Amino acid sequence: MRVLLFSFCLLIAFTVFSQEKKLEKKLEKIYVKVLSFNILHGANTNGSFNLDTIANIIKNSDADFVSLQEVDFKTNRARKYDLTSELGYRTKMVSLFGRAIYYDGGEYGEGILSKYSFLSSRKVDLPYTRGNEPRTALEVTTVLTSGDTISFIGSHFDHLKDNTDRVMQAKEINKVFAKNKYPTIFSGDLNDVPNSKTINILENFWNSSYLKENIEYTYPSKNPTKKIDYVMFIPKRKWKVIKTKTICSTIASDHCAYLVTLELLK
């Protein structure tokens, strides 16, 4: 009887312990840090082409996901480097490149760095006016250590004064990613300012991380005067903005990096 009673008590204790652990895990907060960074094709603003300057900003940010814009893949001007892979190696992150155009003996487009491996990835070509530069969006889907599945998208919209292409690209982003089944983050250099037609179209669907009453400027990196780099997310009920920060190095790039910490809500 003593053995049976002891075993029964152990079973109860183990059950209570297991339930407490499950409750603790359920109550744990899940944070995701996102960095949007236009890297000026690795050139640096002084022409030094020092990739460690860029890599150190990424490492120091401790971002979980990084969207890279102005990324070269084995072009002559980038000394035949695959910039996304090189930065992935230097930051110990998983890397992915998506071509927008063939350029200068290689390719040019978007890059993603991640602390997590990918379940899937896709490249979405965005609409553009004939004669203008083609643009693309790059997406990865991954599983966090919490077991939650999310998607992350990086893009770089048209830069011309005429907003025709940017407006088309914003509408395409909304259309394509409205079908996403997982909580999704959209990040990149969108080449337009808050309350512009481009950003208003996006914000009809996406939730932005910046405070409209306290906008953090991201361009140029020396004495920035406007915001053109963004982190957005869907659905609103699944994400909470914890912190935003601009990281401005006048050497690494002509853009400030934009760092956002989000909480994925249960």
URGI-V273872 format. One record per helix or strand of 3 or more residues. SS is the DSSP state (H for helix, E for strand). FROM is the first residue (numbers start at 0). TO is the last residue. If there is no record, write none. Layout:
SS_FROM_TO + SS_FROM_TO
//
This chain:
H_1_26 + E_29_37 + H_39_41 + H_50_60 + E_64_72 + H_82_90 + E_93_102 + E_105_113 + E_119_125 + E_134_142 + E_148_155 + H_163_176 + E_182_188 + H_196_202 + E_228_233 + H_235_237 + E_238_246 + E_256_263
//
